[in-house]
Amino acid sequence: MGGEASAGVLLIVVAALALFAANSTWAHGYHDLFHDQLAWTPVAKLDTFHLWINDALMAIFFFVVGLEIKREILDGELSSPAKRRLPVLAAAAGMIVPALIYLLTAGTGQTMQRGWAIPAATDIAFAVGVLGLLGNRIPPSLRLFLLTVAIVDDLGAVIIIALFYTAQIKLAWGVGALVILGALIFANRGGVRHVWIYLLLGIGLWYCVLYSGIHATIAGVVFAFTIPLKLRGGDSMLLRLEHALVPWNSYIIVPLFGFANAGVALAGIGLAGLLDPVPLGIALGLFVGKQLGIFTAIVASDRLGFAPRPAGASWVQLWGMSVLCGIGFTMSLFIGALAFPMHPVLIEEAKLGVLVGSLFSSLLGYAILRLAARPPAPPVEG
């Protein structure tokens, strides 16, 4: 099984284990493991295991996301206007339509409306992992397009977190973060190539952002944008860091985050609770909104001559890929916790909506691509 497929399967297993743990005789132990106060912590603000995962380990996750975004913008599938057109349009439509569906479903209450961005996010690892299960039954252009759309989607999610889920900023810590960011930019422009200098400054940036009121994970993306990409003597700091950290992201950080955050205690909600405004809006946003927004954008772009559809991919395959973009696991769970910090029940309901919407999207997307894909041609006998 390929790396991407195994990472996707691991997330499925982790989500199932979290649900089992949260609804079994081990539920209290599961909750206490992540939410009990730690006996000692080197960072006073991070006094539970859950906070260390969400505010520290996820900063590393966002750092890797930032590295991928920078690489794609400077030297990849987003490096020219022609290459950017369709992925950016599809990603934008795939964020706007789910958000609108959520708002229409969740009602006008101010608290409920804070969850509008939850169904707007696509999980790269999960979606690409499902594609990986299909092997060479799908054209490479389809996988590349899904990956590019998901990367643009991640950038949009980062911007949303920074703009809409930031608490009141503490000026002194904010200034400290800006000073360190300036030092990182100066190091980049000055040709500094000692990775440990960047890492020390990056940790300082994360610490200042953590206490500034801006969510600490934003520091990971901003830090990534200062890492040099340019090759020198066949070596690139950005590529080296990305290559080293991707396995940690895929097999440790994201699964750990999923296990800590995907456990929904159904005793207080029940599956009937899926019809409540928040989970229903999220599930519909992911399952209906994502495929509707992305597929419509692709069709309109191709028909109007704005940008052609990916070469070698049929319309049915593009529909299946659009459905897979409704898998919102990691980023959606993360935004859900930010949207309802003072409402634990709504956080649990948001988790339920994310899990149901992602499950339906993964099953239908896989089925469409499995049925639409042509098996590889048998080798020609000489």
C-alpha positions in Angstrom: 0.0 0.0 0.0 1.4 3.4 -1.0 2.3 6.1 1.6 -0.6 8.3 0.8 -3.1 5.5 0.9 -1.7 4.1 4.2 -1.9 7.6 5.7 -5.5 7.9 4.7 -6.4 4.5 6.1 -4.6 5.4 9.4 -6.8 8.5 9.7 -9.9 6.3 9.2 -8.7 3.9 11.9 -7.9 6.7 14.3 -11.3 8.4 13.9 -13.0 5.0 14.5 -10.9 4.4 17.7 -11.6 7.9 18.9 -15.4 7.4 18.5 -15.1 4.0 20.2 -13.1 5.4 23.1 -15.5 8.4 23.6 -18.5 6.0 23.8 -17.1 3.1 25.8 -16.3 2.4 29.4 -13.0 4.1 28.8 -14.7 7.4 28.0 -13.6 9.2 31.2 -10.0 8.0 30.8 -10.0 9.1 27.2 -11.3 12.6 28.2 -8.9 12.9 31.2 -5.9 11.9 29.1 -6.3 14.9 26.9 -8.0 17.5 29.2 -6.6 16.9 32.7 -4.1 19.5 33.8 -0.5 18.4 33.5 1.7 18.1 36.6 4.3 20.2 34.8 4.6 22.1 31.6 7.4 24.2 30.1 4.8 26.6 28.6 2.3 27.9 31.2 -0.4 28.5 28.7 -0.3 24.9 27.5 -1.3 23.0 30.6 -3.1 20.1 29.1 -2.1 17.4 26.6 -4.9 18.6 24.3 -3.5 22.1 24.2 -0.1 20.9 23.4 -1.5 18.9 20.4 -3.7 21.7 19.1 -1.4 24.7 19.7 2.1 23.2 19.5 2.0 20.0 17.4 -0.5 21.5 15.0 1.8 24.5 14.5 4.2 22.0 13.0 1.4 20.7 10.8 0.7 24.2 9.6 4.4 24.8 9.1 4.5 21.8 6.6 1.4 23.1 5.0 3.1 26.5 4.6 6.2 24.9 3.1 4.0 23.1 0.5 2.1 26.3 -0.3 5.3 28.2 -0.8 6.9 25.5 -3.0 3.7 25.3 -5.2 3.5 29.1 -5.6 7.2 29.6 -6.4 8.0 26.4 -8.3 4.9 24.2 -8.7 1.3 24.0 -9.9 0.6 27.5 -8.7 3.6 29.2 -10.1 2.0 30.9 -13.1 -1.4 32.6 -13.7 -2.4 29.9 -16.2 -1.7 27.2 -13.7 -3.4 29.0 -10.9 -6.7 29.8 -12.6 -8.7 26.6 -12.2 -7.4 25.4 -8.8 -8.0 28.8 -7.3 -11.4 29.1 -8.8 -12.4 25.6 -7.8 -11.0 26.0 -4.2 -12.8 29.4 -3.8 -16.1 27.9 -5.0 -15.5 24.9 -2.8 -15.3 27.1 0.2 -18.0 29.7 -0.5 -20.8 27.2 -1.4 -20.4 25.0 1.8 -20.3 28.2 3.9 -23.5 29.4 2.4 -25.2 26.1 2.8 -24.1 26.0 6.5 -25.4 29.6 7.1 -28.8 28.7 5.4 -29.1 25.6 7.6 -27.7 26.9 10.9 -30.0 29.9 11.2 -29.4 33.5 12.2 -28.1 33.0 15.7 -24.7 34.7 16.2 -23.2 31.8 18.0 -24.4 29.3 15.4 -23.1 31.5 12.6 -19.5 31.3 13.9 -19.3 27.8 12.5 -19.6 28.9 8.9 -16.0 28.1 8.0 -16.1 24.5 9.4 -17.3 22.9 6.2 -15.2 25.1 4.0 -12.0 23.1 4.6 -10.7 20.0 2.8 -8.4 17.4 4.4 -5.4 16.9 2.1 -4.1 13.7 3.8 -7.5 12.0 4.0 -8.7 12.9 0.4 -5.4 12.1 -1.3 -5.2 8.9 0.8 -8.6 7.7 -0.6 -7.2 8.5 -4.1 -4.2 6.4 -3.3 -6.4 3.4 -2.6 -7.3 3.5 -6.3 -3.7 3.2 -7.4 -3.1 3.7 -11.1 -6.8 3.4 -12.0 -7.0 7.2 -12.1 -5.0 9.6 -14.3 -2.1 11.4 -12.6 -3.6 14.8 -13.6 -6.6 14.1 -11.3 -4.5 13.4 -8.3 -2.3 16.5 -9.0 -5.4 18.7 -9.4 -6.9 17.4 -6.1 -3.7 18.1 -4.3 -3.5 21.6 -5.8 -7.1 22.5 -4.9 -6.5 21.2 -1.4 -3.4 23.3 -1.0 -5.2 26.5 -2.1 -8.1 25.4 0.2 -5.6 25.2 3.1 -4.3 28.7 2.3 -7.9 29.9 2.4 -8.4 28.2 5.7 -5.3 29.7 7.2 -6.5 33.2 6.1 -9.9 32.5 7.6 -8.4 31.5 11.0 -6.2 34.6 11.0 -9.1 37.0 10.1 -12.1 35.5 11.8 -11.0 33.3 14.7 -8.4 35.6 16.3 -9.0 36.9 19.8 -8.0 40.4 21.0 -4.3 40.9 20.1 -1.9 41.7 23.0 0.3 44.4 21.5 3.6 43.7 23.3 3.6 40.0 22.2 2.4 41.0 18.7 5.3 43.5 18.4 7.7 40.7 19.6 6.4 38.4 16.9 6.9 41.1 14.2 10.4 41.7 15.3 11.3 38.0 15.1 9.5 37.7 11.7 11.7 40.6 10.5 14.8 38.8 11.7 13.6 35.7 9.7 13.1 37.7 6.6 16.5 39.4 7.0 18.1 36.0 7.4 16.4 34.8 4.2 17.4 37.9 2.3 20.9 37.9 3.7 21.6 34.4 2.5 21.7 32.7 5.9 21.6 28.9 5.3 22.1 27.6 8.9 18.8 25.7 9.6 19.2 25.9 13.4 19.1 29.8 13.2 15.7 29.6 11.5 14.4 26.9 13.9 15.4 28.9 17.0 13.8 32.1 15.5 10.7 30.0 14.5 10.2 28.7 18.0 10.5 32.3 19.3 7.9 33.4 16.7 5.5 30.6 17.8 5.9 31.5 21.4 5.1 35.2 20.8 2.2 34.4 18.6 0.8 31.9 21.2 0.7 34.7 23.8 -0.4 37.5 21.4 -4.0 36.3 21.0 -3.5 35.2 17.4 -3.9 31.4 17.1 -0.4 29.9 17.5 -0.7 27.7 14.4 -0.6 30.9 12.2 3.0 31.2 13.3 3.7 27.9 11.5 2.5 29.1 8.1 4.2 32.5 8.5 7.5 30.9 9.5 7.3 28.5 6.5 7.1 31.4 4.1 10.5 32.7 5.4 12.3 29.3 4.7 14.6 29.6 1.6 13.5 27.5 -1.4 16.4 28.4 -3.8 18.8 25.5 -4.5 22.4 26.0 -3.5 24.8 23.3 -4.4 21.9 21.0 -5.1 20.5 21.6 -1.6 17.3 23.4 -0.6 16.4 24.1 3.0 12.7 24.2 2.3 12.7 20.9 0.4 14.9 19.3 3.0 12.6 20.3 5.9 9.5 19.4 4.0 10.9 15.9 3.1 11.9 15.4 6.8 8.6 16.5 8.3 6.0 15.1 6.0 6.2 11.6 7.5 5.9 13.0 11.0 2.9 15.0 9.9 1.2 12.0 8.2 1.9 9.3 10.8 2.2 11.1 14.1 0.9 14.6 14.3 -2.3 14.4 12.3 -3.4 10.9 13.7 -2.7 12.2 17.2 -4.8 15.3 16.5 -7.5 13.1 15.1 -7.6 10.8 18.0 -7.7 13.7 20.5 -10.4 15.6 18.6 -12.6 13.2 16.8 -14.1 11.4 19.8 -17.8 12.5 19.9 -19.7 11.5 23.0 -23.0 10.4 21.5 -24.7 9.9 24.9 -25.5 13.6 25.1 -26.3 14.1 21.5 -27.3 10.8 19.8 -27.4 10.3 16.1 -30.7 12.1 16.1 -28.7 15.2 17.0 -27.3 15.2 13.5 -30.6 17.0 12.6 -29.6 19.9 14.8 -28.7 23.0 12.9 -24.9 22.9 13.5 -24.1 19.3 12.6 -26.7 19.2 9.8 -25.2 22.4 8.3 -21.7 21.1 8.5 -22.6 17.7 7.0 -24.5 19.2 4.2 -21.9 21.8 3.6 -19.2 19.1 3.2 -21.2 16.5 1.4 -23.3 18.7 -0.9 -21.6 22.1 -0.9 -18.1 20.9 -1.7 -19.0 18.8 -4.7 -21.5 21.4 -6.0 -19.1 24.3 -5.7 -16.0 22.6 -7.1 -17.6 20.6 -9.9 -19.7 23.6 -11.0 -16.6 25.8 -11.1 -14.7 23.2 -13.2 -17.6 22.9 -15.7 -18.1 26.6 -16.0 -14.4 27.3 -16.4 -14.0 24.7 -19.1 -17.2 25.7 -21.0 -16.4 29.5 -20.8 -12.7 29.0 -21.8 -11.4 30.4 -18.6 -9.3 27.3 -18.0 -9.5 23.8 -19.4 -10.3 20.8 -17.2 -7.3 18.5 -16.2 -6.1 16.6 -19.1 -7.0 12.9 -19.3 -9.8 13.1 -16.6 -13.4 12.4 -17.5 -16.3 14.4 -16.2 -17.4 11.5 -14.0 -13.9 11.3 -12.5 -13.8 15.1 -11.9 -17.2 14.7 -10.1 -15.8 11.9 -8.0 -12.7 14.1 -7.1 -15.1 17.0 -6.2 -17.0 14.7 -3.9 -13.7 13.6 -2.2 -13.0 17.3 -1.4 -15.9 17.1 1.0 -13.6 15.2 3.4 -12.9 17.9 6.0 -11.5 15.9 8.8 -8.4 17.6 10.2 -8.9 21.3 9.3 -12.7 21.2 9.9 -12.2 19.7 13.4 -9.6 22.3 14.1 -11.8 25.2 13.0 -14.8 23.7 14.9 -12.8 24.0 18.2 -12.0 27.6 17.4 -15.6 28.5 16.4 -17.3 27.4 19.7 -14.6 27.8 22.4 -17.3 28.5 25.1 -19.8 26.0 24.0 -18.6 22.3 24.5 -21.9 20.9 23.3 -21.6 22.7 20.0 -18.0 21.5 19.6 -19.2 17.9 20.0 -22.1 18.6 17.5 -19.6 20.1 15.1 -17.4 17.0 15.3 -20.4 14.8 14.5 -21.2 16.9 11.5 -17.6 16.8 10.3 -17.4 13.0 10.7 -20.7 12.3 9.0 -20.1 14.7 6.1 -16.5 13.4 5.6 -17.6 9.7 5.8 -20.3 10.2 3.2 -17.9 12.1 0.9 -15.2 9.5 1.2 -17.5 6.6 0.5 -19.4 8.2 -2.4 -16.2 9.8 -3.9 -14.4 6.4 -3.8 -17.4 4.6 -5.3 -17.7 7.1 -8.2 -14.0 6.9 -9.0 -13.9 3.2 -8.6 -16.7 2.7 -11.1 -15.6 5.4 -13.5 -12.0 4.4 -13.6 -10.8 2.1 -16.3 -8.5 -0.7 -15.2 -4.9 -0.4 -16.6 -4.4 -2.0 -20.0 -2.8 -5.4 -19.8 0.8 -5.6 -21.0 1.3 -6.4 -24.7 2.9 -9.8 -25.2 5.8 -9.8 -27.5 
